[in-house]
Amino acid sequence: MGKDGITPSVAEELRKQLEKKKLVKARVLQSYEVPMKDAGRKLADASGSLLVEVRGRTVVLARE
């Protein structure tokens, strides 16, 4: 995820990856200037998943 935030294509790709795998890691670029926990929640909401963990600039999401 970069400076443009969560685009529809990012959300769709996360949904596709979550169909294949139970857990997905997403990296947030430094240009995205939002607190990481907020970014993780936004990614989870956009992709219909659960926020598992935030470590540094990496967000771990799980299927619901």
PDB file of N, H, CA, C and O in Angstrom:
ATOM      1  N   MET A   1       0.847  -1.163   0.000  1.00  0.00           N
ATOM      2  CA  MET A   1       0.000   0.000   0.000  1.00  0.00           C
ATOM      3  C   MET A   1       0.894   1.226   0.000  1.00  0.00           C
ATOM      4  O   MET A   1       1.835   1.313   0.788  1.00  0.00           O
ATOM      5  N   GLY A   2       0.608   2.162  -0.868  1.00  0.00           N
ATOM      6  H   GLY A   2      -0.157   2.092  -1.509  1.00  0.00           H
ATOM      7  CA  GLY A   2       1.454   3.339  -0.987  1.00  0.00           C
ATOM      8  C   GLY A   2       0.712   4.626  -0.725  1.00  0.00           C
ATOM      9  O   GLY A   2      -0.299   4.638  -0.023  1.00  0.00           O
ATOM     10  N   LYS A   3       1.208   5.703  -1.282  1.00  0.00           N
ATOM     11  H   LYS A   3       2.030   5.693  -1.852  1.00  0.00           H
ATOM     12  CA  LYS A   3       0.667   7.021  -0.995  1.00  0.00           C
ATOM     13  C   LYS A   3      -0.771   7.186  -1.457  1.00  0.00           C
ATOM     14  O   LYS A   3      -1.483   8.050  -0.944  1.00  0.00           O
ATOM     15  N   ASP A   4      -1.214   6.384  -2.408  1.00  0.00           N
ATOM     16  H   ASP A   4      -0.636   5.682  -2.824  1.00  0.00           H
ATOM     17  CA  ASP A   4      -2.599   6.466  -2.890  1.00  0.00           C
ATOM     18  C   ASP A   4      -3.579   5.793  -1.939  1.00  0.00           C
ATOM     19  O   ASP A   4      -4.792   5.886  -2.126  1.00  0.00           O
ATOM     20  N   GLY A   5      -3.060   5.121  -0.928  1.00  0.00           N
ATOM     21  H   GLY A   5      -2.075   5.046  -0.776  1.00  0.00           H
ATOM     22  CA  GLY A   5      -3.932   4.469   0.053  1.00  0.00           C
ATOM     23  C   GLY A   5      -4.450   3.137  -0.452  1.00  0.00           C
ATOM     24  O   GLY A   5      -3.786   2.445  -1.224  1.00  0.00           O
ATOM     25  N   ILE A   6      -5.638   2.789  -0.007  1.00  0.00           N
ATOM     26  H   ILE A   6      -6.178   3.351   0.621  1.00  0.00           H
ATOM     27  CA  ILE A   6      -6.229   1.502  -0.358  1.00  0.00           C
ATOM     28  C   ILE A   6      -7.089   1.698  -1.603  1.00  0.00           C
ATOM     29  O   ILE A   6      -8.198   2.226  -1.536  1.00  0.00           O
ATOM     30  N   THR A   7      -6.561   1.267  -2.718  1.00  0.00           N
ATOM     31  H   THR A   7      -5.659   0.838  -2.773  1.00  0.00           H
ATOM     32  CA  THR A   7      -7.301   1.369  -3.972  1.00  0.00           C
ATOM     33  C   THR A   7      -8.172   0.122  -4.131  1.00  0.00           C
ATOM     34  O   THR A   7      -7.914  -0.893  -3.483  1.00  0.00           O
ATOM     35  N   PRO A   8      -9.192   0.182  -4.977  1.00  0.00           N
ATOM     36  CA  PRO A   8     -10.020  -1.007  -5.210  1.00  0.00           C
ATOM     37  C   PRO A   8      -9.202  -2.217  -5.667  1.00  0.00           C
ATOM     38  O   PRO A   8      -9.526  -3.352  -5.319  1.00  0.00           O
ATOM     39  N   SER A   9      -8.145  -1.977  -6.445  1.00  0.00           N
ATOM     40  H   SER A   9      -7.881  -1.055  -6.728  1.00  0.00           H
ATOM     41  CA  SER A   9      -7.338  -3.103  -6.915  1.00  0.00           C
ATOM     42  C   SER A   9      -6.553  -3.744  -5.777  1.00  0.00           C
ATOM     43  O   SER A   9      -6.349  -4.958  -5.776  1.00  0.00           O
ATOM     44  N   VAL A  10      -6.112  -2.945  -4.807  1.00  0.00           N
ATOM     45  H   VAL A  10      -6.278  -1.959  -4.808  1.00  0.00           H
ATOM     46  CA  VAL A  10      -5.409  -3.491  -3.636  1.00  0.00           C
ATOM     47  C   VAL A  10      -6.368  -4.353  -2.818  1.00  0.00           C
ATOM     48  O   VAL A  10      -6.019  -5.462  -2.413  1.00  0.00           O
ATOM     49  N   ALA A  11      -7.563  -3.847  -2.579  1.00  0.00           N
ATOM     50  H   ALA A  11      -7.846  -2.947  -2.909  1.00  0.00           H
ATOM     51  CA  ALA A  11      -8.553  -4.597  -1.803  1.00  0.00           C
ATOM     52  C   ALA A  11      -8.923  -5.899  -2.507  1.00  0.00           C
ATOM     53  O   ALA A  11      -9.034  -6.943  -1.865  1.00  0.00           O
ATOM     54  N   GLU A  12      -9.111  -5.841  -3.813  1.00  0.00           N
ATOM     55  H   GLU A  12      -9.021  -4.992  -4.334  1.00  0.00           H
ATOM     56  CA  GLU A  12      -9.468  -7.041  -4.572  1.00  0.00           C
ATOM     57  C   GLU A  12      -8.348  -8.072  -4.536  1.00  0.00           C
ATOM     58  O   GLU A  12      -8.614  -9.264  -4.380  1.00  0.00           O
ATOM     59  N   GLU A  13      -7.114  -7.638  -4.677  1.00  0.00           N
ATOM     60  H   GLU A  13      -6.898  -6.670  -4.804  1.00  0.00           H
ATOM     61  CA  GLU A  13      -5.982  -8.571  -4.636  1.00  0.00           C
ATOM     62  C   GLU A  13      -5.869  -9.223  -3.256  1.00  0.00           C
ATOM     63  O   GLU A  13      -5.580 -10.416  -3.160  1.00  0.00           O
ATOM     64  N   LEU A  14      -6.089  -8.462  -2.204  1.00  0.00           N
ATOM     65  H   LEU A  14      -6.324  -7.493  -2.282  1.00  0.00           H
ATOM     66  CA  LEU A  14      -6.072  -9.042  -0.853  1.00  0.00           C
ATOM     67  C   LEU A  14      -7.166 -10.101  -0.708  1.00  0.00           C
ATOM     68  O   LEU A  14      -6.933 -11.160  -0.126  1.00  0.00           O
ATOM     69  N   ARG A  15      -8.358  -9.814  -1.237  1.00  0.00           N
ATOM     70  H   ARG A  15      -8.547  -8.953  -1.709  1.00  0.00           H
ATOM     71  CA  ARG A  15      -9.455 -10.801  -1.159  1.00  0.00           C
ATOM     72  C   ARG A  15      -9.079 -12.084  -1.892  1.00  0.00           C
ATOM     73  O   ARG A  15      -9.321 -13.184  -1.397  1.00  0.00           O
ATOM     74  N   LYS A  16      -8.481 -11.934  -3.083  1.00  0.00           N
ATOM     75  H   LYS A  16      -8.284 -11.040  -3.485  1.00  0.00           H
ATOM     76  CA  LYS A  16      -8.069 -13.118  -3.858  1.00  0.00           C
ATOM     77  C   LYS A  16      -7.021 -13.932  -3.114  1.00  0.00           C
ATOM     78  O   LYS A  16      -7.099 -15.160  -3.069  1.00  0.00           O
ATOM     79  N   GLN A  17      -6.040 -13.247  -2.528  1.00  0.00           N
ATOM     80  H   GLN A  17      -5.977 -12.250  -2.564  1.00  0.00           H
ATOM     81  CA  GLN A  17      -4.994 -13.953  -1.798  1.00  0.00           C
ATOM     82  C   GLN A  17      -5.557 -14.647  -0.559  1.00  0.00           C
ATOM     83  O   GLN A  17      -5.118 -15.741  -0.207  1.00  0.00           O
ATOM     84  N   LEU A  18      -6.521 -14.020   0.099  1.00  0.00           N
ATOM     85  H   LEU A  18      -6.878 -13.131  -0.186  1.00  0.00           H
ATOM     86  CA  LEU A  18      -7.122 -14.624   1.293  1.00  0.00           C
ATOM     87  C   LEU A  18      -7.985 -15.828   0.944  1.00  0.00           C
ATOM     88  O   LEU A  18      -8.194 -16.692   1.795  1.00  0.00           O
ATOM     89  N   GLU A  19      -8.490 -15.910  -0.281  1.00  0.00           N
ATOM     90  H   GLU A  19      -8.320 -15.208  -0.973  1.00  0.00           H
ATOM     91  CA  GLU A  19      -9.220 -17.104  -0.707  1.00  0.00           C
ATOM     92  C   GLU A  19      -8.269 -18.289  -0.819  1.00  0.00           C
ATOM     93  O   GLU A  19      -8.644 -19.425  -0.529  1.00  0.00           O
ATOM     94  N   LYS A  20      -7.025 -18.015  -1.246  1.00  0.00           N
ATOM     95  H   LYS A  20      -6.720 -17.092  -1.482  1.00  0.00           H
ATOM     96  CA  LYS A  20      -6.032 -19.065  -1.438  1.00  0.00           C
ATOM     97  C   LYS A  20      -5.329 -19.453  -0.142  1.00  0.00           C
ATOM     98  O   LYS A  20      -5.008 -20.622   0.071  1.00  0.00           O
ATOM     99  N   LYS A  21      -5.092 -18.471   0.721  1.00  0.00           N
ATOM    100  H   LYS A  21      -5.353 -17.521   0.548  1.00  0.00           H
ATOM    101  CA  LYS A  21      -4.299 -18.695   1.929  1.00  0.00           C
ATOM    102  C   LYS A  21      -5.058 -18.220   3.152  1.00  0.00           C
ATOM    103  O   LYS A  21      -5.911 -17.336   3.062  1.00  0.00           O
ATOM    104  N   LYS A  22      -4.748 -18.806   4.286  1.00  0.00           N
ATOM    105  H   LYS A  22      -4.055 -19.524   4.360  1.00  0.00           H
ATOM    106  CA  LYS A  22      -5.413 -18.424   5.531  1.00  0.00           C
ATOM    107  C   LYS A  22      -4.893 -17.077   6.048  1.00  0.00           C
ATOM    108  O   LYS A  22      -5.665 -16.257   6.546  1.00  0.00           O
ATOM    109  N   LEU A  23      -3.593 -16.861   5.927  1.00  0.00           N
ATOM    110  H   LEU A  23      -2.966 -17.527   5.523  1.00  0.00           H
ATOM    111  CA  LEU A  23      -2.974 -15.611   6.370  1.00  0.00           C
ATOM    112  C   LEU A  23      -2.276 -14.927   5.202  1.00  0.00           C
ATOM    113  O   LEU A  23      -1.721 -15.580   4.319  1.00  0.00           O
ATOM    114  N   VAL A  24      -2.317 -13.588   5.216  1.00  0.00           N
ATOM    115  H   VAL A  24      -2.768 -13.057   5.933  1.00  0.00           H
ATOM    116  CA  VAL A  24      -1.649 -12.799   4.185  1.00  0.00           C
ATOM    117  C   VAL A  24      -0.911 -11.656   4.868  1.00  0.00           C
ATOM    118  O   VAL A  24      -1.445 -11.000   5.763  1.00  0.00           O
ATOM    119  N   LYS A  25       0.331 -11.428   4.428  1.00  0.00           N
ATOM    120  H   LYS A  25       0.764 -11.961   3.702  1.00  0.00           H
ATOM    121  CA  LYS A  25       1.094 -10.285   4.921  1.00  0.00           C
ATOM    122  C   LYS A  25       1.091  -9.206   3.846  1.00  0.00           C
ATOM    123  O   LYS A  25       1.301  -9.484   2.665  1.00  0.00           O
ATOM    124  N   ALA A  26       0.850  -7.971   4.278  1.00  0.00           N
ATOM    125  H   ALA A  26       0.680  -7.746   5.237  1.00  0.00           H
ATOM    126  CA  ALA A  26       0.869  -6.831   3.358  1.00  0.00           C
ATOM    127  C   ALA A  26       1.843  -5.798   3.894  1.00  0.00           C
ATOM    128  O   ALA A  26       1.865  -5.513   5.092  1.00  0.00           O
ATOM    129  N   ARG A  27       2.636  -5.246   3.011  1.00  0.00           N
ATOM    130  H   ARG A  27       2.617  -5.478   2.038  1.00  0.00           H
ATOM    131  CA  ARG A  27       3.627  -4.245   3.409  1.00  0.00           C
ATOM    132  C   ARG A  27       3.092  -2.872   3.079  1.00  0.00           C
ATOM    133  O   ARG A  27       2.539  -2.653   2.001  1.00  0.00           O
ATOM    134  N   VAL A  28       3.259  -1.942   4.011  1.00  0.00           N
ATOM    135  H   VAL A  28       3.709  -2.119   4.886  1.00  0.00           H
ATOM    136  CA  VAL A  28       2.805  -0.567   3.829  1.00  0.00           C
ATOM    137  C   VAL A  28       4.039   0.301   3.577  1.00  0.00           C
ATOM    138  O   VAL A  28       4.972   0.318   4.379  1.00  0.00           O
ATOM    139  N   LEU A  29       4.031   1.012   2.463  1.00  0.00           N
ATOM    140  H   LEU A  29       3.273   0.998   1.812  1.00  0.00           H
ATOM    141  CA  LEU A  29       5.168   1.857   2.125  1.00  0.00           C
ATOM    142  C   LEU A  29       5.271   3.052   3.062  1.00  0.00           C
ATOM    143  O   LEU A  29       4.275   3.479   3.646  1.00  0.00           O
ATOM    144  N   GLN A  30       6.474   3.588   3.203  1.00  0.00           N
ATOM    145  H   GLN A  30       7.283   3.241   2.729  1.00  0.00           H
ATOM    146  CA  GLN A  30       6.697   4.729   4.088  1.00  0.00           C
ATOM    147  C   GLN A  30       5.971   5.971   3.616  1.00  0.00           C
ATOM    148  O   GLN A  30       5.709   6.869   4.416  1.00  0.00           O
ATOM    149  N   SER A  31       5.642   6.045   2.345  1.00  0.00           N
ATOM    150  H   SER A  31       5.855   5.316   1.695  1.00  0.00           H
ATOM    151  CA  SER A  31       4.940   7.214   1.817  1.00  0.00           C
ATOM    152  C   SER A  31       3.490   7.286   2.302  1.00  0.00           C
ATOM    153  O   SER A  31       2.853   8.334   2.190  1.00  0.00           O
ATOM    154  N   TYR A  32       2.967   6.185   2.838  1.00  0.00           N
ATOM    155  H   TYR A  32       3.484   5.335   2.929  1.00  0.00           H
ATOM    156  CA  TYR A  32       1.610   6.169   3.399  1.00  0.00           C
ATOM    157  C   TYR A  32       1.720   6.616   4.846  1.00  0.00           C
ATOM    158  O   TYR A  32       2.125   5.845   5.717  1.00  0.00           O
ATOM    159  N   GLU A  33       1.357   7.861   5.093  1.00  0.00           N
ATOM    160  H   GLU A  33       1.029   8.487   4.386  1.00  0.00           H
ATOM    161  CA  GLU A  33       1.607   8.484   6.387  1.00  0.00           C
ATOM    162  C   GLU A  33       0.394   8.419   7.310  1.00  0.00           C
ATOM    163  O   GLU A  33      -0.171   9.445   7.688  1.00  0.00           O
ATOM    164  N   VAL A  34       0.012   7.216   7.659  1.00  0.00           N
ATOM    165  H   VAL A  34       0.471   6.383   7.352  1.00  0.00           H
ATOM    166  CA  VAL A  34      -1.082   6.963   8.593  1.00  0.00           C
ATOM    167  C   VAL A  34      -0.522   6.007   9.639  1.00  0.00           C
ATOM    168  O   VAL A  34       0.282   5.140   9.295  1.00  0.00           O
ATOM    169  N   PRO A  35      -0.921   6.136  10.919  1.00  0.00           N
ATOM    170  CA  PRO A  35      -0.448   5.162  11.909  1.00  0.00           C
ATOM    171  C   PRO A  35      -0.718   3.731  11.434  1.00  0.00           C
ATOM    172  O   PRO A  35      -1.773   3.444  10.869  1.00  0.00           O
ATOM    173  N   MET A  36       0.232   2.853  11.666  1.00  0.00           N
ATOM    174  H   MET A  36       1.090   3.086  12.125  1.00  0.00           H
ATOM    175  CA  MET A  36       0.159   1.496  11.112  1.00  0.00           C
ATOM    176  C   MET A  36      -1.063   0.717  11.593  1.00  0.00           C
ATOM    177  O   MET A  36      -1.640  -0.049  10.820  1.00  0.00           O
ATOM    178  N   LYS A  37      -1.468   0.893  12.841  1.00  0.00           N
ATOM    179  H   LYS A  37      -1.000   1.516  13.468  1.00  0.00           H
ATOM    180  CA  LYS A  37      -2.666   0.174  13.309  1.00  0.00           C
ATOM    181  C   LYS A  37      -3.898   0.642  12.543  1.00  0.00           C
ATOM    182  O   LYS A  37      -4.767  -0.164  12.213  1.00  0.00           O
ATOM    183  N   ASP A  38      -3.977   1.935  12.260  1.00  0.00           N
ATOM    184  H   ASP A  38      -3.271   2.590  12.528  1.00  0.00           H
ATOM    185  CA  ASP A  38      -5.091   2.450  11.465  1.00  0.00           C
ATOM    186  C   ASP A  38      -5.038   1.905  10.048  1.00  0.00           C
ATOM    187  O   ASP A  38      -6.069   1.540   9.483  1.00  0.00           O
ATOM    188  N   ALA A  39      -3.846   1.847   9.472  1.00  0.00           N
ATOM    189  H   ALA A  39      -3.009   2.144   9.931  1.00  0.00           H
ATOM    190  CA  ALA A  39      -3.685   1.297   8.128  1.00  0.00           C
ATOM    191  C   ALA A  39      -4.115  -0.174   8.109  1.00  0.00           C
ATOM    192  O   ALA A  39      -4.780  -0.617   7.174  1.00  0.00           O
ATOM    193  N   GLY A  40      -3.734  -0.919   9.136  1.00  0.00           N
ATOM    194  H   GLY A  40      -3.194  -0.559   9.896  1.00  0.00           H
ATOM    195  CA  GLY A  40      -4.127  -2.328   9.225  1.00  0.00           C
ATOM    196  C   GLY A  40      -5.625  -2.502   9.313  1.00  0.00           C
ATOM    197  O   GLY A  40      -6.192  -3.379   8.662  1.00  0.00           O
ATOM    198  N   ARG A  41      -6.268  -1.675  10.112  1.00  0.00           N
ATOM    199  H   ARG A  41      -5.807  -0.963  10.641  1.00  0.00           H
ATOM    200  CA  ARG A  41      -7.730  -1.748  10.234  1.00  0.00           C
ATOM    201  C   ARG A  41      -8.403  -1.412   8.910  1.00  0.00           C
ATOM    202  O   ARG A  41      -9.375  -2.060   8.520  1.00  0.00           O
ATOM    203  N   LYS A  42      -7.890  -0.406   8.224  1.00  0.00           N
ATOM    204  H   LYS A  42      -7.100   0.120   8.540  1.00  0.00           H
ATOM    205  CA  LYS A  42      -8.463  -0.024   6.935  1.00  0.00           C
ATOM    206  C   LYS A  42      -8.304  -1.138   5.903  1.00  0.00           C
ATOM    207  O   LYS A  42      -9.223  -1.408   5.130  1.00  0.00           O
ATOM    208  N   LEU A  43      -7.136  -1.783   5.893  1.00  0.00           N
ATOM    209  H   LEU A  43      -6.389  -1.563   6.521  1.00  0.00           H
ATOM    210  CA  LEU A  43      -6.917  -2.904   4.980  1.00  0.00           C
ATOM    211  C   LEU A  43      -7.865  -4.056   5.299  1.00  0.00           C
ATOM    212  O   LEU A  43      -8.439  -4.665   4.395  1.00  0.00           O
ATOM    213  N   ALA A  44      -8.025  -4.350   6.582  1.00  0.00           N
ATOM    214  H   ALA A  44      -7.559  -3.855   7.316  1.00  0.00           H
ATOM    215  CA  ALA A  44      -8.922  -5.435   6.989  1.00  0.00           C
ATOM    216  C   ALA A  44     -10.359  -5.133   6.582  1.00  0.00           C
ATOM    217  O   ALA A  44     -11.052  -6.005   6.059  1.00  0.00           O
ATOM    218  N   ASP A  45     -10.810  -3.907   6.818  1.00  0.00           N
ATOM    219  H   ASP A  45     -10.247  -3.199   7.243  1.00  0.00           H
ATOM    220  CA  ASP A  45     -12.174  -3.531   6.438  1.00  0.00           C
ATOM    221  C   ASP A  45     -12.376  -3.611   4.928  1.00  0.00           C
ATOM    222  O   ASP A  45     -13.395  -4.120   4.461  1.00  0.00           O
ATOM    223  N   ALA A  46     -11.416  -3.114   4.173  1.00  0.00           N
ATOM    224  H   ALA A  46     -10.588  -2.701   4.553  1.00  0.00           H
ATOM    225  CA  ALA A  46     -11.533  -3.088   2.718  1.00  0.00           C
ATOM    226  C   ALA A  46     -11.527  -4.482   2.111  1.00  0.00           C
ATOM    227  O   ALA A  46     -12.162  -4.717   1.083  1.00  0.00           O
ATOM    228  N   SER A  47     -10.808  -5.412   2.745  1.00  0.00           N
ATOM    229  H   SER A  47     -10.292  -5.221   3.580  1.00  0.00           H
ATOM    230  CA  SER A  47     -10.687  -6.758   2.173  1.00  0.00           C
ATOM    231  C   SER A  47     -11.617  -7.768   2.838  1.00  0.00           C
ATOM    232  O   SER A  47     -11.650  -8.930   2.431  1.00  0.00           O
ATOM    233  N   GLY A  48     -12.369  -7.351   3.847  1.00  0.00           N
ATOM    234  H   GLY A  48     -12.343  -6.408   4.177  1.00  0.00           H
ATOM    235  CA  GLY A  48     -13.274  -8.279   4.525  1.00  0.00           C
ATOM    236  C   GLY A  48     -12.529  -9.330   5.315  1.00  0.00           C
ATOM    237  O   GLY A  48     -12.938 -10.491   5.351  1.00  0.00           O
ATOM    238  N   SER A  49     -11.440  -8.935   5.950  1.00  0.00           N
ATOM    239  H   SER A  49     -11.107  -7.992   5.921  1.00  0.00           H
ATOM    240  CA  SER A  49     -10.617  -9.875   6.711  1.00  0.00           C
ATOM    241  C   SER A  49     -10.454  -9.402   8.147  1.00  0.00           C
ATOM    242  O   SER A  49     -10.993  -8.369   8.545  1.00  0.00           O
ATOM    243  N   LEU A  50      -9.701 -10.175   8.910  1.00  0.00           N
ATOM    244  H   LEU A  50      -9.263 -11.013   8.586  1.00  0.00           H
ATOM    245  CA  LEU A  50      -9.414  -9.833  10.307  1.00  0.00           C
ATOM    246  C   LEU A  50      -7.971  -9.374  10.433  1.00  0.00           C
ATOM    247  O   LEU A  50      -7.067  -9.971   9.848  1.00  0.00           O
ATOM    248  N   LEU A  51      -7.759  -8.316  11.194  1.00  0.00           N
ATOM    249  H   LEU A  51      -8.493  -7.831  11.669  1.00  0.00           H
ATOM    250  CA  LEU A  51      -6.402  -7.846  11.471  1.00  0.00           C
ATOM    251  C   LEU A  51      -5.817  -8.725  12.564  1.00  0.00           C
ATOM    252  O   LEU A  51      -6.352  -8.785  13.671  1.00  0.00           O
ATOM    253  N   VAL A  52      -4.719  -9.405  12.256  1.00  0.00           N
ATOM    254  H   VAL A  52      -4.284  -9.356  11.356  1.00  0.00           H
ATOM    255  CA  VAL A  52      -4.076 -10.302  13.208  1.00  0.00           C
ATOM    256  C   VAL A  52      -2.974  -9.568  13.962  1.00  0.00           C
ATOM    257  O   VAL A  52      -2.898  -9.631  15.189  1.00  0.00           O
ATOM    258  N   GLU A  53      -2.122  -8.873  13.216  1.00  0.00           N
ATOM    259  H   GLU A  53      -2.183  -8.822  12.219  1.00  0.00           H
ATOM    260  CA  GLU A  53      -0.944  -8.271  13.837  1.00  0.00           C
ATOM    261  C   GLU A  53      -0.381  -7.162  12.953  1.00  0.00           C
ATOM    262  O   GLU A  53      -0.508  -7.186  11.729  1.00  0.00           O
ATOM    263  N   VAL A  54       0.239  -6.199  13.610  1.00  0.00           N
ATOM    264  H   VAL A  54       0.342  -6.179  14.605  1.00  0.00           H
ATOM    265  CA  VAL A  54       0.983  -5.153  12.909  1.00  0.00           C
ATOM    266  C   VAL A  54       2.390  -5.171  13.471  1.00  0.00           C
ATOM    267  O   VAL A  54       2.589  -5.005  14.674  1.00  0.00           O
ATOM    268  N   ARG A  55       3.372  -5.375  12.593  1.00  0.00           N
ATOM    269  H   ARG A  55       3.210  -5.510  11.615  1.00  0.00           H
ATOM    270  CA  ARG A  55       4.790  -5.353  12.992  1.00  0.00           C
ATOM    271  C   ARG A  55       5.523  -4.404  12.080  1.00  0.00           C
ATOM    272  O   ARG A  55       5.686  -4.668  10.889  1.00  0.00           O
ATOM    273  N   GLY A  56       5.961  -3.307  12.639  1.00  0.00           N
ATOM    274  H   GLY A  56       5.829  -3.093  13.606  1.00  0.00           H
ATOM    275  CA  GLY A  56       6.636  -2.316  11.814  1.00  0.00           C
ATOM    276  C   GLY A  56       5.691  -1.817  10.742  1.00  0.00           C
ATOM    277  O   GLY A  56       4.632  -1.272  11.053  1.00  0.00           O
ATOM    278  N   ARG A  57       6.057  -1.993   9.494  1.00  0.00           N
ATOM    279  H   ARG A  57       6.917  -2.435   9.242  1.00  0.00           H
ATOM    280  CA  ARG A  57       5.221  -1.558   8.374  1.00  0.00           C
ATOM    281  C   ARG A  57       4.562  -2.744   7.678  1.00  0.00           C
ATOM    282  O   ARG A  57       4.102  -2.621   6.542  1.00  0.00           O
ATOM    283  N   THR A  58       4.514  -3.894   8.355  1.00  0.00           N
ATOM    284  H   THR A  58       4.888  -3.994   9.278  1.00  0.00           H
ATOM    285  CA  THR A  58       3.883  -5.100   7.803  1.00  0.00           C
ATOM    286  C   THR A  58       2.618  -5.412   8.568  1.00  0.00           C
ATOM    287  O   THR A  58       2.602  -5.405   9.799  1.00  0.00           O
ATOM    288  N   VAL A  59       1.552  -5.686   7.827  1.00  0.00           N
ATOM    289  H   VAL A  59       1.565  -5.692   6.827  1.00  0.00           H
ATOM    290  CA  VAL A  59       0.241  -5.993   8.403  1.00  0.00           C
ATOM    291  C   VAL A  59      -0.074  -7.441   8.087  1.00  0.00           C
ATOM    292  O   VAL A  59       0.088  -7.872   6.945  1.00  0.00           O
ATOM    293  N   VAL A  60      -0.523  -8.203   9.079  1.00  0.00           N
ATOM    294  H   VAL A  60      -0.655  -7.853  10.006  1.00  0.00           H
ATOM    295  CA  VAL A  60      -0.917  -9.590   8.876  1.00  0.00           C
ATOM    296  C   VAL A  60      -2.441  -9.664   8.965  1.00  0.00           C
ATOM    297  O   VAL A  60      -3.045  -9.235   9.948  1.00  0.00           O
ATOM    298  N   LEU A  61      -3.046 -10.222   7.912  1.00  0.00           N
ATOM    299  H   LEU A  61      -2.555 -10.571   7.113  1.00  0.00           H
ATOM    300  CA  LEU A  61      -4.508 -10.353   7.832  1.00  0.00           C
ATOM    301  C   LEU A  61      -4.884 -11.812   7.734  1.00  0.00           C
ATOM    302  O   LEU A  61      -4.119 -12.626   7.217  1.00  0.00           O
ATOM    303  N   ALA A  62      -6.074 -12.150   8.236  1.00  0.00           N
ATOM    304  H   ALA A  62      -6.696 -11.490   8.656  1.00  0.00           H
ATOM    305  CA  ALA A  62      -6.571 -13.523   8.184  1.00  0.00           C
ATOM    306  C   ALA A  62      -7.980 -13.538   7.610  1.00  0.00           C
ATOM    307  O   ALA A  62      -8.719 -12.557   7.686  1.00  0.00           O
ATOM    308  N   ARG A  63      -8.323 -14.679   7.036  1.00  0.00           N
ATOM    309  H   ARG A  63      -7.722 -15.476   6.974  1.00  0.00           H
ATOM    310  CA  ARG A  63      -9.702 -14.855   6.544  1.00  0.00           C
ATOM    311  C   ARG A  63     -10.672 -14.792   7.702  1.00  0.00           C
ATOM    312  O   ARG A  63     -10.350 -15.175   8.827  1.00  0.00           O
ATOM    313  N   GLU A  64     -11.869 -14.301   7.409  1.00  0.00           N
ATOM    314  H   GLU A  64     -12.130 -13.990   6.495  1.00  0.00           H
ATOM    315  CA  GLU A  64     -12.927 -14.326   8.439  1.00  0.00           C
ATOM    316  C   GLU A  64     -13.612 -15.656   8.420  1.00  0.00           C
ATOM    317  O   GLU A  64     -14.531 -15.888   9.206  1.00  0.00           O
TER     318      GLU A  64
END
